[in-house]
Amino acid sequence: MEQAVQQFIQNRTFDEIQVGDFAQLVRTLRPEDIHLFAVMSGDVNPTHVDPEFARSSQFREVVGHSMWGSTLISTVLGTEFPGPGTVYVSQSLSFWRPITIGDTLTITVTCREKFEHNHHIMFDCLAVNQDGLKVIDGTAEVLAPTEKIKRPRVNLPEVHISDRELRYSHLLSVSSGLAPIPIAVAHPCDAESLRGPIQAARAGLVEPILIGPEAKIRAVAEEHDIDIRGLRIVDVPHSHAAADAAVALCRDGGAEALMKGSLHTDELMSAVVAKEGGLRTARRISHVFLADVPTYPHPLMITDAAINIEPTLEAKVDIIQNAIDLAHVLGLAEPKVAILSAVETVTPKIRSTIEAAALCKMADRGQIKGGVLDGPLAFDNAVSLVAAKTKGIRSAVAGNADILVVPDLESGNMLAKQLEYLADALMAGVVLGARVPIVLTSRADTAETRAASCAIVQLIAHKRREAKIG
């Protein structure tokens, strides 16, 4: 009998319903219910969707839309009591108190009066919360069905709410409470490369030092209404000079981070890796993407998708160690590192599987420290517990990776951009292994991406300050 209730939806006809009969529905308000209702209705009253405003309102917290509760009454009437075939005639409701996140409403719809001449029914409607307090009451009049209807229950698609603004704020919060750091911005001569550091400055992350042709920087700012008043500008004639000057400023201690503007990556990185006057250390330089993917339960790091084209086994040791060190800075004590390949078995036909096995053994021997490594793992096995279980893979990493180590730049770059453009991931990128952290974004990246990357380098810079003091 229970199976039939799950598979079918059926009504109660006018003749079957008696005065005093009732039906109930219990539902709890979740944050995603508020967001979905706002998207569906267009009601973006800040009382419902703006936590900062809500804290200053009379309720002191975000509250649900009152009409969300009334839709639950409609749910009872349209799906169960009377059910399919019911036509709404009128509704009168009073709203007695707000519905807050976590409140559980019990909706009771009771037949009050029947009208034989037109098959109308008047219902008393009541919603109480988990404390038994009245939230909504009123009446509803409907035209009740006179014929029995039984239909297969339609399975609705699962709905996911992707709040980009909230996720973006979360990315920025990694360095919450820290003082801004001076950052040298090399050649910010288009709108997005100038907006990024300005947006980061407004968020309290950095103090930008703009390095490039001053006239061009000011012209871009004026054209796109970007306020750069009060910012230091180092005037140099062209992009090559901007890269050299920015690197020199970082090397001499005038800035604690470096940021790419609208120049080409190889222009900036040539100055960074220069044997004379560059920012090299004993560690190989590598890039890490930090991705906030809506369908993955925690942030995901991808390395190296921007610097090392076809890294050797030796280079991958540094690439992995750089990523593990960043994970530690972000608060992950023992990150799970998945070494990716096309397959999860070791085969001499695919070089990346041999290197993955070697890297895992090197970690066992203490040549890579601070993380748990496993590989080779195909992408699905690295991020899906179901896929890993199906293939009989048992490890602490499979299905729950924090760091994805790609075989080469091509595969890593494609993976990162697929996540960004097809999976709505928010991306931040940072170059590690140099004397200062480097924000190395694509010229197509938005100001938000650049600002989120600034939050990471701000955190790294402060951790380095602490280490020196310690």
C-alpha positions as CSV (number, residue, x, y, z in Angstrom):
1,M,0.0,0.0,0.0
2,E,2.9,2.3,0.8
3,Q,4.4,1.7,-2.6
4,A,1.1,2.8,-4.3
5,V,1.2,6.1,-2.4
6,Q,4.7,6.8,-3.6
7,Q,4.0,6.0,-7.2
8,F,0.6,7.6,-7.7
9,I,-1.3,10.8,-6.9
10,Q,-5.1,10.6,-6.5
11,N,-7.8,12.8,-5.3
12,R,-10.8,12.7,-3.0
13,T,-14.0,13.7,-4.7
14,F,-16.6,16.2,-3.5
15,D,-18.9,13.3,-2.3
16,E,-16.0,11.5,-0.5
17,I,-15.1,14.6,1.6
18,Q,-17.1,15.2,4.8
19,V,-17.2,18.3,7.0
20,G,-14.4,17.9,9.6
21,D,-12.1,15.8,7.4
22,F,-8.6,17.2,7.2
23,A,-5.1,16.6,5.7
24,Q,-1.7,17.7,6.8
25,L,1.7,18.5,5.4
26,V,5.0,19.0,7.3
27,R,7.9,21.0,5.7
28,T,11.1,22.6,7.0
29,L,12.4,25.9,5.6
30,R,15.9,25.5,4.2
31,P,18.2,28.3,2.9
32,E,17.9,27.0,-0.6
33,D,14.1,27.2,-0.4
34,I,14.4,30.9,0.1
35,H,16.8,31.3,-2.8
36,L,14.7,29.1,-5.1
37,F,11.5,31.0,-4.2
38,A,13.3,34.3,-4.8
39,V,14.5,33.2,-8.2
40,M,11.1,31.8,-9.2
41,S,9.1,34.8,-8.1
42,G,11.6,37.6,-8.6
43,D,11.0,38.7,-5.0
44,V,14.5,39.8,-3.9
45,N,13.4,41.8,-0.9
46,P,16.6,42.1,1.2
47,T,14.7,40.8,4.2
48,H,14.9,37.4,2.5
49,V,18.1,37.4,0.6
50,D,20.6,39.9,2.1
51,P,21.9,38.7,5.5
52,E,23.6,42.0,6.3
53,F,20.4,44.0,5.8
54,A,18.4,41.4,7.6
55,R,20.5,41.7,10.7
56,S,19.4,45.4,10.9
57,S,15.7,44.6,10.2
58,Q,13.0,44.1,12.8
59,F,13.5,40.3,12.8
60,R,17.3,40.4,13.2
61,E,17.8,37.5,10.7
62,V,16.9,36.3,7.2
63,V,13.3,35.2,7.1
64,G,11.4,33.2,4.5
65,H,8.9,34.7,2.1
66,S,5.4,34.6,3.8
67,M,4.0,33.3,0.5
68,W,6.3,30.3,0.7
69,G,4.1,29.1,3.6
70,S,0.9,29.8,1.6
71,T,2.2,27.6,-1.2
72,L,2.3,24.7,1.2
73,I,-1.5,25.1,1.6
74,S,-1.8,25.1,-2.2
75,T,0.2,21.9,-2.2
76,V,-2.2,20.1,0.1
77,L,-5.2,21.3,-1.9
78,G,-3.8,20.5,-5.3
79,T,-2.1,17.1,-4.6
80,E,-4.1,15.4,-1.8
81,F,-7.1,17.1,-0.3
82,P,-9.1,17.3,-2.6
83,G,-6.2,16.7,-5.0
84,P,-6.1,16.5,-8.8
85,G,-9.0,18.2,-10.5
86,T,-9.3,20.9,-7.8
87,V,-9.7,24.5,-9.0
88,Y,-8.9,27.4,-6.7
89,V,-11.7,29.9,-6.3
90,S,-10.5,32.2,-3.5
91,Q,-8.1,32.4,-0.6
92,S,-7.9,34.7,2.5
93,L,-4.9,34.4,4.8
94,S,-3.4,36.2,7.8
95,F,0.3,36.0,8.6
96,W,1.1,36.1,12.3
97,R,4.8,35.6,12.6
98,P,7.9,35.2,10.4
99,I,9.2,31.9,9.1
100,T,12.9,31.6,9.8
101,I,15.5,29.2,8.4
102,G,15.0,25.8,10.2
103,D,11.4,26.4,11.1
104,T,9.2,23.3,10.6
105,L,5.6,24.2,9.5
106,T,2.7,21.8,10.0
107,I,0.0,22.7,7.5
108,T,-3.5,21.6,8.4
109,V,-6.4,21.9,5.9
110,T,-9.9,21.1,7.3
111,C,-13.2,20.9,5.5
112,R,-15.5,23.6,7.0
113,E,-18.5,23.7,4.6
114,K,-19.7,22.1,1.4
115,F,-22.0,23.6,-1.2
116,E,-24.0,21.0,-3.1
117,H,-25.3,23.3,-5.9
118,N,-21.8,24.1,-7.3
119,H,-19.5,21.5,-5.7
120,H,-17.5,24.2,-3.9
121,I,-15.8,23.5,-0.5
122,M,-14.7,25.9,2.1
123,F,-11.5,24.9,4.0
124,D,-10.0,26.2,7.2
125,C,-6.2,26.6,6.7
126,L,-3.7,26.7,9.6
127,A,0.1,26.6,9.7
128,V,1.9,26.2,13.0
129,N,5.7,26.1,13.7
130,Q,7.7,23.5,15.7
131,D,6.8,25.4,18.9
132,G,3.1,25.1,18.2
133,L,2.8,28.8,17.5
134,K,0.4,30.0,14.8
135,V,2.2,31.3,11.7
136,I,-0.6,31.5,9.1
137,D,-4.4,31.0,9.2
138,G,-7.3,31.7,6.9
139,T,-9.7,30.1,4.5
140,A,-9.7,28.7,1.0
141,E,-12.6,28.0,-1.3
142,V,-12.2,25.5,-4.2
143,L,-14.2,23.8,-6.8
144,A,-13.8,20.2,-5.9
145,P,-13.5,17.3,-8.4
146,T,-16.5,15.1,-8.9
147,E,-14.7,12.3,-10.7
148,K,-12.0,10.0,-9.3
149,I,-8.6,10.8,-10.7
150,K,-5.5,8.6,-10.2
151,R,-2.3,9.5,-12.1
152,P,1.4,8.5,-11.9
153,R,3.3,10.8,-9.7
154,V,5.6,13.0,-11.8
155,N,9.2,12.9,-10.7
156,L,10.5,16.4,-10.8
157,P,14.1,17.2,-11.7
158,E,16.5,17.9,-8.9
159,V,17.2,21.6,-8.5
160,H,20.6,23.0,-7.4
161,I,21.0,26.6,-6.4
162,S,24.3,28.1,-7.3
163,D,24.8,31.3,-5.4
164,R,27.9,32.8,-7.1
165,E,27.9,35.9,-5.0
166,L,27.9,33.8,-1.8
167,R,30.6,31.5,-3.1
168,Y,32.7,34.5,-4.2
169,S,32.4,36.0,-0.7
170,H,33.5,32.6,0.7
171,L,36.7,32.7,-1.5
172,L,37.5,36.2,-0.3
173,S,37.0,35.1,3.3
174,V,40.1,32.9,3.3
175,S,42.1,35.9,4.5
176,S,39.4,37.6,6.6
177,G,40.7,39.9,9.2
178,L,44.2,40.3,7.8
179,A,45.8,43.6,6.9
180,P,46.2,44.4,3.1
181,I,49.6,43.7,1.5
182,P,51.4,45.8,-1.1
183,I,51.2,44.1,-4.5
184,A,53.0,45.0,-7.7
185,V,50.6,45.0,-10.6
186,A,52.5,44.6,-13.9
187,H,50.9,46.5,-16.8
188,P,47.3,46.9,-15.8
189,C,46.3,48.5,-19.1
190,D,42.8,47.1,-19.8
191,A,39.6,47.3,-17.9
192,E,39.6,43.8,-16.2
193,S,43.2,43.8,-15.3
194,L,42.7,47.2,-13.6
195,R,39.4,46.4,-12.0
196,G,40.8,43.3,-10.4
197,P,43.3,44.9,-8.1
198,I,41.0,47.9,-7.4
199,Q,38.2,45.5,-6.4
200,A,40.7,43.6,-4.2
201,A,41.8,46.9,-2.6
202,R,38.2,47.8,-1.8
203,A,37.8,44.4,-0.1
204,G,40.8,45.2,2.1
205,L,43.1,42.5,0.5
206,V,45.9,44.5,-1.2
207,E,47.4,47.9,-1.7
208,P,48.0,47.9,-5.4
209,I,51.1,49.5,-6.9
210,L,50.3,50.1,-10.6
211,I,53.3,49.6,-12.9
212,G,53.1,50.6,-16.6
213,P,52.6,53.5,-18.9
214,E,50.9,56.0,-16.6
215,A,49.0,57.8,-19.4
216,K,47.6,54.6,-20.6
217,I,46.6,53.4,-17.1
218,R,44.8,56.7,-16.4
219,A,43.1,56.6,-19.8
220,V,41.7,53.1,-19.1
221,A,40.5,54.2,-15.7
222,E,38.8,57.3,-17.1
223,E,37.1,55.4,-19.9
224,H,35.7,52.6,-17.7
225,D,35.0,54.9,-14.7
226,I,37.5,53.1,-12.4
227,D,38.6,55.1,-9.4
228,I,42.4,55.0,-9.0
229,R,42.8,58.1,-6.9
230,G,45.5,57.8,-4.2
231,L,47.1,54.7,-5.8
232,R,50.8,54.7,-6.5
233,I,51.7,54.5,-10.2
234,V,55.2,53.6,-11.4
235,D,55.5,55.0,-14.9
236,V,57.4,52.8,-17.4
237,P,57.3,52.9,-21.2
238,H,56.0,49.4,-22.1
239,S,55.0,45.9,-20.9
240,H,58.5,44.5,-20.8
241,A,59.7,47.3,-18.6
242,A,56.6,46.9,-16.4
243,A,57.5,43.2,-15.8
244,D,61.1,44.0,-14.9
245,A,60.1,46.9,-12.6
246,A,57.4,44.8,-10.8
247,V,59.8,41.9,-10.3
248,A,62.5,44.3,-9.0
249,L,60.0,45.9,-6.6
250,C,59.1,42.4,-5.2
251,R,62.8,41.4,-5.0
252,D,63.7,44.6,-3.1
253,G,60.9,44.2,-0.5
254,G,58.7,47.0,-1.8
255,A,55.9,44.6,-2.5
256,E,54.9,41.2,-1.0
257,A,53.2,39.8,-4.1
258,L,53.2,40.2,-7.8
259,M,50.1,40.4,-10.1
260,K,49.9,40.0,-13.9
261,G,48.1,42.7,-15.7
262,S,47.3,42.8,-19.5
263,L,50.7,41.6,-20.7
264,H,51.5,38.1,-21.9
265,T,52.3,35.4,-19.4
266,D,55.7,34.7,-20.9
267,E,56.7,38.4,-20.6
268,L,56.1,38.4,-16.9
269,M,57.5,34.9,-16.2
270,S,60.7,35.6,-18.1
271,A,61.4,38.4,-15.7
272,V,60.4,36.2,-12.7
273,V,62.7,33.3,-13.7
274,A,65.6,35.4,-14.9
275,K,68.9,34.2,-13.3
276,E,70.0,37.7,-12.7
277,G,67.4,39.8,-10.8
278,G,64.6,37.3,-10.9
279,L,62.5,35.8,-8.1
280,R,63.8,32.2,-8.3
281,T,64.2,30.0,-5.2
282,A,65.5,26.4,-4.8
283,R,61.9,25.2,-5.4
284,R,60.6,24.8,-9.0
285,I,57.9,27.4,-9.8
286,S,54.4,26.0,-10.4
287,H,50.8,27.2,-10.6
288,V,47.8,26.1,-8.6
289,F,44.1,26.7,-9.4
290,L,41.8,26.8,-6.4
291,A,38.3,25.9,-7.7
292,D,35.0,26.3,-6.0
293,V,32.8,23.8,-7.9
294,P,29.1,23.8,-6.9
295,T,28.8,20.0,-7.3
296,Y,31.8,19.2,-5.2
297,P,31.7,19.2,-1.4
298,H,34.9,21.2,-0.8
299,P,37.4,23.4,-2.6
300,L,39.5,21.6,-5.3
301,M,43.1,22.4,-6.2
302,I,44.4,21.7,-9.7
303,T,48.2,21.7,-10.5
304,D,50.0,22.5,-12.8
305,A,47.8,24.0,-15.5
306,A,49.7,27.1,-16.4
307,I,53.5,27.0,-16.0
308,N,55.1,23.6,-16.6
309,I,54.3,22.2,-20.0
310,E,55.5,18.6,-19.7
311,P,57.0,18.3,-16.2
312,T,59.5,15.6,-15.4
313,L,59.2,13.3,-12.4
314,E,61.6,15.5,-10.5
315,A,59.5,18.7,-11.4
316,K,56.3,17.0,-10.2
317,V,57.8,16.5,-6.8
318,D,58.1,20.3,-6.4
319,I,54.7,20.8,-8.1
320,I,53.1,18.6,-5.5
321,Q,55.0,20.0,-2.6
322,N,54.0,23.5,-3.6
323,A,50.3,22.5,-3.7
324,I,50.5,20.7,-0.3
325,D,52.2,23.8,1.3
326,L,49.4,26.0,-0.1
327,A,46.8,23.6,1.3
328,H,48.5,23.9,4.7
329,V,48.2,27.7,4.4
330,L,44.5,27.3,3.7
331,G,44.0,25.2,6.8
332,L,44.2,21.6,5.5
333,A,46.5,19.7,7.8
334,E,46.9,16.6,5.6
335,P,45.5,17.2,2.1
336,K,44.5,14.3,-0.1
337,V,46.5,14.4,-3.3
338,A,45.2,12.5,-6.4
339,I,47.8,11.9,-9.2
340,L,45.8,11.8,-12.3
341,S,46.1,9.7,-15.4
342,A,43.7,8.3,-18.0
343,V,43.5,5.0,-16.1
344,E,43.9,3.8,-12.5
345,T,46.2,1.0,-13.2
346,V,50.0,1.2,-13.6
347,T,51.0,0.4,-17.2
348,P,54.3,1.1,-19.0
349,K,52.3,2.2,-22.0
350,I,51.3,5.4,-20.2
351,R,54.1,7.3,-18.7
352,S,51.9,9.3,-16.3
353,T,50.9,6.0,-14.5
354,I,54.5,5.0,-13.9
355,E,55.3,8.5,-12.5
356,A,52.2,8.5,-10.3
357,A,53.3,5.2,-8.8
358,A,56.8,6.6,-8.3
359,L,55.5,9.8,-6.7
360,C,53.4,7.8,-4.2
361,K,56.4,5.7,-3.2
362,M,58.5,8.9,-2.9
363,A,55.9,10.2,-0.5
364,D,56.1,6.9,1.5
365,R,59.9,7.6,1.8
366,G,59.4,11.2,3.0
367,Q,60.5,12.8,-0.3
368,I,57.1,14.6,-0.4
369,K,55.8,15.7,2.9
370,G,52.5,16.8,4.5
371,G,49.9,15.1,2.3
372,V,48.3,11.7,1.5
373,L,49.1,10.7,-2.1
374,D,47.4,8.1,-4.3
375,G,47.7,7.4,-8.0
376,P,47.4,6.8,-10.7
377,L,43.7,7.7,-10.5
378,A,41.4,8.6,-13.4
379,F,39.5,11.8,-12.9
380,D,36.2,10.1,-12.0
381,N,37.9,7.9,-9.3
382,A,39.6,11.0,-7.8
383,V,36.4,13.0,-7.3
384,S,33.6,10.4,-7.1
385,L,33.2,7.9,-4.2
386,V,30.7,5.9,-6.3
387,A,33.1,5.6,-9.2
388,A,35.9,4.6,-6.9
389,K,33.8,2.0,-5.2
390,T,32.5,0.6,-8.5
391,K,36.1,0.0,-9.6
392,G,37.1,-1.5,-6.3
393,I,39.5,1.3,-5.4
394,R,40.1,1.7,-1.7
395,S,42.1,4.6,-0.5
396,A,41.9,7.7,1.7
397,V,42.2,9.8,-1.5
398,A,39.9,8.2,-4.1
399,G,36.5,10.0,-4.4
400,N,37.5,12.8,-2.0
401,A,40.6,14.5,-3.4
402,D,41.7,18.0,-2.3
403,I,44.5,18.3,-4.9
404,L,44.4,17.0,-8.5
405,V,47.9,16.7,-10.0
406,V,47.6,16.6,-13.8
407,P,50.0,14.8,-16.1
408,D,50.8,18.0,-18.2
409,L,49.8,21.5,-18.8
410,E,47.5,20.7,-21.7
411,S,45.3,18.3,-19.7
412,G,45.3,20.6,-16.6
413,N,44.4,23.7,-18.6
414,M,41.5,21.9,-20.3
415,L,40.3,20.5,-17.0
416,A,40.4,23.8,-15.2
417,K,38.6,25.6,-18.0
418,Q,36.0,22.9,-18.3
419,L,35.2,23.2,-14.6
420,E,34.9,27.0,-15.0
421,Y,32.9,27.2,-18.1
422,L,30.8,24.0,-18.0
423,A,30.5,23.4,-14.2
424,D,30.2,27.1,-13.1
425,A,33.3,26.8,-10.9
426,L,34.7,29.9,-9.4
427,M,38.5,29.9,-10.0
428,A,41.4,31.6,-8.3
429,G,45.0,31.1,-9.3
430,V,48.4,31.6,-7.8
431,V,52.0,30.8,-8.8
432,L,54.1,29.3,-6.0
433,G,57.8,28.5,-5.6
434,A,59.0,32.1,-6.2
435,R,60.2,34.5,-3.6
436,V,56.7,36.1,-3.5
437,P,53.3,34.6,-4.5
438,I,52.2,35.6,-8.0
439,V,48.6,36.2,-9.3
440,L,48.8,34.8,-12.8
441,T,45.4,35.1,-14.4
442,S,44.3,34.8,-18.0
443,R,43.5,38.0,-19.9
444,A,39.9,36.6,-20.2
445,D,39.5,36.3,-16.4
446,T,37.1,38.6,-14.6
447,A,37.9,41.1,-11.9
448,E,36.2,38.8,-9.4
449,T,38.7,36.0,-10.3
450,R,41.6,38.4,-9.9
451,A,40.3,39.6,-6.6
452,A,39.8,36.1,-5.2
453,S,43.4,35.2,-6.2
454,C,44.5,38.3,-4.3
455,A,42.9,36.9,-1.2
456,I,45.1,33.8,-1.5
457,V,48.3,35.7,-2.0
458,Q,47.4,37.9,1.0
459,L,47.1,34.9,3.2
460,I,50.4,33.4,1.9
461,A,52.2,36.7,2.5
462,H,50.9,36.9,6.1
463,K,51.9,33.3,6.8
464,R,55.4,34.1,5.5
465,R,55.6,37.1,7.9
466,E,54.6,34.9,10.8
467,A,57.3,32.3,9.8
468,K,60.0,35.0,9.7
469,I,58.9,36.3,13.1
470,G,58.8,32.8,14.5
